[in-house]
């Protein structure tokens, strides 16, 4: 059972405003993509890592 919180004089608390107001969560607009380098399965040196990411970013979707 939820009770209504009130001030000492009996008026109910007002809703939070400004920076404390409840906000709609931000949705990620990018679709999830595959992993370019799966570090759990393979270890690559820094040059190969950057080269794979550059190649993945430069290919058209």
C-alpha positions in Angstrom: 0.0 0.0 0.0 1.4 3.4 -1.0 0.8 6.4 1.2 0.8 9.9 -0.2 3.7 12.0 1.2 2.6 15.4 2.4 4.2 18.5 3.9 3.6 19.3 7.6 0.6 21.5 6.7 -1.0 18.6 4.8 -0.4 19.7 1.2 1.0 16.9 -1.0 4.6 17.2 -2.3 4.8 18.8 -5.7 6.4 16.9 -8.6 10.1 17.4 -9.1 11.1 20.0 -11.7 14.3 21.0 -13.5 17.3 18.7 -13.2 15.5 16.4 -10.8 12.4 15.8 -12.9 11.9 12.3 -14.3 13.2 12.1 -17.9 12.5 9.8 -20.8 15.4 7.4 -21.2 17.7 8.1 -24.1 17.4 5.5 -26.9 20.4 4.5 -29.0 19.6 5.4 -32.6 22.3 3.1 -34.1 21.5 -0.5 -34.9 23.7 -3.0 -33.1 26.5 -4.3 -35.4 28.8 -7.3 -35.3 32.1 -7.1 -33.4 35.0 -6.2 -35.7 37.5 -7.7 -33.3 36.4 -10.3 -30.7 39.1 -10.0 -28.0 37.6 -12.9 -26.1 38.6 -15.2 -29.0 41.7 -13.7 -30.4 44.5 -11.4 -29.5 45.7 -9.0 -32.2 48.4 -6.4 -32.2 47.6 -2.7 -32.2 48.2 -2.2 -36.0 45.9 -5.1 -37.0 43.3 -3.9 -34.5 43.2 -0.4 -36.0 43.4 -1.7 -39.6 40.3 -3.9 -39.0 38.3 -1.0 -37.5 39.3 1.3 -40.3 38.3 -1.2 -42.9 35.0 -1.9 -41.1 34.1 1.8 -40.9 35.0 2.5 -44.5 32.9 -0.2 -46.1 29.3 0.9 -47.0 26.5 -0.7 -45.0 
